[in-house]
Amino acid sequence: MNYRYGGNAHKELHTSIQADEEPFPTSVSVCFPERDQRRGEIELIQRLLFPTCWNAPELVRDELAIVDSLDELGSLFHAGVCPYTSSNTDEIVTSVLDALPQLRETLKKDIEAAYKGDPAAKSYTEIIRSYPGFLAIAMQRIAHVLYTAGAPEYARELTEYAKTQTGIDIHPGAEIGEHFFIDHGNGVVIGETATVGRWVRLYQDVTLGALHFKEQEGEAHKLKKDYKRHPNIGNHVVIGAGTKLLGPVNVGDHVSIGANSWITEDIPDHTKVYISNHPTQERKQNRQENQTH
């Protein structure tokens, strides 16, 4: 089916793109090497949201070019949603495209958080083009709109694709606040019913997961669905590498959690959590006659 978009997102996207100022990339004359994309949706999303980083200067200059790209993206979304639900596919697709301008503004805040939160970050362009955490967050934010609009299965396709590219697993049902940053990213897992506040920074191998599962009454071997299982994270929170937060615990505002912590209880505001007794490290001198050169 050839989807035709009839909303106003093209006008809002064009206005948003035109309003960009440094340090966001604004030059339409810079050309980056193309990358092979297995899913056309990802390429189109990247070009629509940040055209100066993905060789799409026509989307900066021409509002009608944005309409054409929205039609193309809408057709791909329609083809992805339709196998799961055919009753209101047009409405679902339109709601996602309508949300793109606001999603772009939210992602710009995520870029700001990444730049401020990573001493190694050199530019906003570097973050947009190369940070796995940013790709995973961008796909999850779009997938979350699909999820809430009534297309959870197709939303999962997009986040699972992002996981194959980044090693970061964020369920489309998770609710993520503004200025969110995942550094490094490998092994990060955020479950379906997790909520994350503003200005939250996670490091690699962090899990916002379930502690245990309820069984469905009257049906053997089936776990219960659609209930709160995952943590709630407040605002201005830093969670160190390897930390596991399990169950529907509440983490307050302005909390810092040290690496490799295991959290199954609530944490109040303005609290630091860390492991006080680290394992003892043993050292043994090798016998020189047993060493090879």
C-alpha positions as CSV (number, residue, x, y, z in Angstrom):
1,M,0.0,0.0,0.0
2,N,1.3,3.5,-0.9
3,Y,0.6,5.6,2.3
4,R,0.0,9.3,1.9
5,Y,0.6,11.5,4.9
6,G,-1.9,14.3,5.4
7,G,-0.8,15.9,8.6
8,N,1.5,18.9,9.4
9,A,4.6,17.2,10.7
10,H,6.5,18.3,7.5
11,K,6.0,22.0,8.4
12,E,7.0,21.4,12.0
13,L,10.1,19.3,11.1
14,H,11.2,21.9,8.5
15,T,10.8,24.7,11.0
16,S,12.7,22.7,13.6
17,I,15.5,21.9,11.2
18,Q,15.8,25.5,10.1
19,A,16.0,26.7,13.7
20,D,19.1,24.6,14.5
21,E,22.1,26.5,15.7
22,E,25.6,25.4,16.8
23,P,26.6,23.1,18.4
24,F,24.0,21.1,16.4
25,P,25.3,20.4,12.8
26,T,23.9,22.9,10.3
27,S,26.0,22.7,7.2
28,V,24.4,21.1,4.2
29,S,27.6,20.9,2.2
30,V,29.3,18.2,4.4
31,C,29.0,14.7,2.9
32,F,29.5,11.6,5.1
33,P,30.2,8.1,3.8
34,E,27.1,6.1,3.3
35,R,26.3,3.1,5.5
36,D,24.5,0.0,4.6
37,Q,21.1,-0.2,6.4
38,R,19.1,-3.4,6.6
39,R,15.9,-1.7,7.6
40,G,14.8,1.2,5.4
41,E,12.9,2.7,8.3
42,I,16.1,3.4,10.2
43,E,17.7,5.2,7.3
44,L,14.7,7.4,6.7
45,I,14.3,8.2,10.3
46,Q,17.9,9.3,10.6
47,R,17.6,11.4,7.5
48,L,14.4,13.1,8.5
49,L,15.5,13.9,12.1
50,F,19.1,14.9,11.4
51,P,19.5,15.6,7.7
52,T,22.8,17.4,7.9
53,C,24.4,14.3,9.5
54,W,23.0,11.8,7.0
55,N,23.6,13.4,3.6
56,A,20.1,14.8,3.1
57,P,20.5,18.5,2.4
58,E,17.3,18.6,0.4
59,L,15.4,18.1,3.7
60,V,16.9,21.3,5.0
61,R,16.1,23.3,1.9
62,D,12.8,21.9,0.7
63,E,9.7,21.3,2.8
64,L,8.1,19.2,0.0
65,A,11.1,16.9,0.2
66,I,10.1,16.2,3.8
67,V,6.6,15.3,2.7
68,D,8.0,12.8,0.2
69,S,10.2,11.2,2.9
70,L,7.2,11.1,5.3
71,D,5.2,9.3,2.6
72,E,8.0,6.8,2.1
73,L,8.5,6.3,5.9
74,G,4.7,6.0,6.4
75,S,4.5,3.3,3.7
76,L,7.2,1.3,5.5
77,F,5.5,1.8,8.8
78,H,2.2,0.8,7.3
79,A,3.7,-2.4,5.9
80,G,5.2,-3.2,9.3
81,V,2.1,-2.6,11.3
82,C,-0.5,-4.1,8.9
83,P,0.4,-7.8,9.5
84,Y,-0.3,-7.4,13.2
85,T,-3.4,-5.2,13.0
86,S,-5.4,-4.0,10.0
87,S,-8.2,-2.2,11.7
88,N,-6.7,1.2,12.4
89,T,-3.3,1.1,10.6
90,D,-3.6,4.5,9.0
91,E,-4.4,6.1,12.4
92,I,-1.4,4.4,14.0
93,V,1.0,5.5,11.3
94,T,-0.2,9.1,11.2
95,S,0.1,9.4,15.0
96,V,3.8,8.3,14.8
97,L,4.6,10.7,12.0
98,D,2.8,13.5,13.8
99,A,5.0,12.9,16.8
100,L,8.3,13.2,14.9
101,P,8.8,16.9,15.4
102,Q,8.4,16.7,19.2
103,L,10.6,13.5,19.2
104,R,13.3,15.4,17.4
105,E,13.3,18.1,20.0
106,T,13.5,15.4,22.8
107,L,16.4,13.7,21.0
108,K,18.2,17.0,20.8
109,K,18.1,17.1,24.6
110,D,19.4,13.5,24.7
111,I,22.3,14.7,22.5
112,E,23.0,17.5,24.9
113,A,23.0,15.1,27.8
114,A,25.5,12.8,26.0
115,Y,27.8,15.7,25.2
116,K,27.7,17.0,28.8
117,G,27.9,13.6,30.4
118,D,30.8,12.1,28.4
119,P,34.3,13.8,28.7
120,A,35.3,11.9,25.5
121,A,32.5,13.4,23.4
122,K,34.0,15.8,20.8
123,S,30.9,17.1,19.0
124,Y,27.1,16.7,18.6
125,T,27.7,15.2,15.1
126,E,29.9,12.5,16.6
127,I,27.1,11.5,19.0
128,I,24.4,11.5,16.3
129,R,26.5,9.3,13.9
130,S,28.4,7.0,16.2
131,Y,27.0,6.7,19.7
132,P,25.2,3.3,20.2
133,G,23.3,4.7,23.1
134,F,21.8,7.5,21.0
135,L,20.7,5.1,18.3
136,A,19.1,2.8,20.8
137,I,17.3,5.7,22.5
138,A,16.1,7.2,19.2
139,M,14.6,3.9,18.1
140,Q,13.0,3.3,21.5
141,R,11.4,6.7,21.5
142,I,9.8,6.1,18.1
143,A,8.9,2.6,19.1
144,H,7.3,3.8,22.3
145,V,4.9,5.9,20.2
146,L,4.0,2.9,18.1
147,Y,3.6,0.8,21.3
148,T,1.2,3.3,22.9
149,A,-0.7,3.8,19.6
150,G,-1.6,0.1,19.4
151,A,1.3,-1.5,17.4
152,P,3.4,-3.1,20.2
153,E,4.7,-6.0,18.0
154,Y,6.1,-3.8,15.2
155,A,7.5,-1.5,17.9
156,R,9.4,-4.5,19.2
157,E,10.8,-5.2,15.8
158,L,12.4,-1.8,15.7
159,T,13.9,-2.0,19.2
160,E,15.1,-5.5,18.6
161,Y,16.9,-4.3,15.4
162,A,18.4,-1.5,17.5
163,K,19.6,-4.2,19.9
164,T,21.4,-6.1,17.2
165,Q,23.2,-2.9,16.2
166,T,24.0,-1.6,19.7
167,G,23.8,-4.4,22.3
168,I,21.3,-2.3,24.2
169,D,17.9,-3.8,24.9
170,I,15.2,-1.1,25.7
171,H,11.6,-2.4,25.6
172,P,9.3,-0.1,23.6
173,G,6.9,0.0,26.6
174,A,9.5,1.7,28.9
175,E,8.8,5.4,29.7
176,I,12.0,7.4,29.3
177,G,12.3,11.1,30.3
178,E,14.3,13.9,28.6
179,H,18.1,14.2,28.7
180,F,18.7,10.5,28.8
181,F,22.2,9.2,28.2
182,I,23.6,5.6,28.0
183,D,27.4,5.6,27.9
184,H,29.1,2.6,26.2
185,G,25.8,0.7,26.3
186,N,26.8,-2.9,25.9
187,G,24.5,-5.2,28.0
188,V,22.1,-2.5,29.1
189,V,18.6,-3.9,29.6
190,I,15.5,-1.8,30.4
191,G,12.2,-3.7,30.9
192,E,8.7,-3.1,29.7
193,T,7.2,-1.4,32.8
194,A,10.3,0.6,33.8
195,T,10.1,4.4,34.1
196,V,13.1,6.7,33.9
197,G,13.1,10.4,34.8
198,R,15.0,13.4,33.5
199,W,18.8,13.7,33.3
200,V,19.5,10.0,34.0
201,R,22.8,8.5,33.0
202,L,23.4,4.8,32.7
203,Y,26.7,2.9,32.1
204,Q,27.3,-0.5,30.4
205,D,25.7,-3.7,31.7
206,V,23.0,-1.9,33.8
207,T,19.7,-3.8,34.2
208,L,16.4,-2.3,35.1
209,G,14.7,-5.7,35.3
210,A,12.2,-7.9,37.1
211,L,13.0,-9.6,40.4
212,H,10.5,-12.4,40.1
213,F,7.4,-13.2,38.0
214,K,3.8,-14.0,38.9
215,E,2.1,-17.0,37.3
216,Q,-1.1,-16.8,35.4
217,E,-3.9,-18.3,37.5
218,G,-5.6,-21.3,36.0
219,E,-3.0,-21.7,33.2
220,A,0.0,-23.9,33.8
221,H,3.5,-22.7,32.7
222,K,2.2,-19.3,31.8
223,L,3.6,-16.1,33.4
224,K,1.2,-13.3,34.2
225,K,1.3,-10.3,31.8
226,D,0.5,-6.6,32.1
227,Y,1.5,-5.7,35.6
228,K,4.3,-3.6,37.1
229,R,7.5,-5.5,37.3
230,H,10.4,-3.0,36.8
231,P,12.0,-0.1,38.6
232,N,11.0,3.6,38.7
233,I,14.0,5.9,38.4
234,G,13.8,9.5,39.5
235,N,15.4,12.6,38.1
236,H,19.2,13.4,38.1
237,V,20.3,9.8,38.7
238,V,23.6,8.1,37.8
239,I,23.7,4.3,37.7
240,G,27.2,2.8,37.5
241,A,28.4,-0.1,35.3
242,G,27.1,-3.6,36.1
243,T,24.4,-2.4,38.5
244,K,21.2,-4.5,38.7
245,L,18.0,-2.8,39.9
246,L,15.3,-5.5,40.1
247,G,11.6,-5.4,40.8
248,P,9.2,-2.4,41.1
249,V,11.6,-0.4,43.4
250,N,11.5,3.4,43.5
251,V,14.8,5.3,43.1
252,G,14.5,8.9,44.2
253,D,15.9,12.1,42.7
254,H,19.6,13.1,42.8
255,V,20.8,9.5,43.5
256,S,24.2,8.0,42.6
257,I,24.5,4.3,42.5
258,G,28.0,2.8,42.3
259,A,29.2,0.1,39.9
260,N,28.0,-3.5,40.4
261,S,25.4,-2.7,43.0
262,W,22.5,-5.0,43.5
263,I,19.3,-3.0,44.3
264,T,16.0,-4.6,45.4
265,E,14.8,-1.9,47.8
266,D,13.7,1.7,47.4
267,I,16.3,4.4,47.5
268,P,15.4,7.9,48.9
269,D,16.3,11.2,47.4
270,H,19.9,12.6,47.7
271,T,21.4,9.2,48.4
272,K,24.7,7.5,47.3
273,V,24.8,3.7,47.1
274,Y,28.0,1.7,46.7
275,I,29.6,-1.6,47.6
276,S,31.7,-1.0,50.8
277,N,33.5,-4.3,51.0
278,H,35.1,-5.3,47.8
279,P,36.5,-8.8,47.2
280,T,40.1,-9.2,48.4
281,Q,42.7,-9.4,45.5
282,E,45.4,-12.0,45.9
283,R,48.8,-11.8,44.1
284,K,51.3,-14.6,43.7
285,Q,54.8,-14.2,42.3
286,N,55.5,-16.5,39.3
287,R,58.7,-18.6,39.6
288,Q,61.1,-17.3,37.0
289,E,62.3,-20.7,36.0
290,N,58.8,-21.6,34.8
291,Q,58.4,-18.6,32.6
292,T,59.0,-18.8,28.9
293,H,60.4,-16.0,26.8
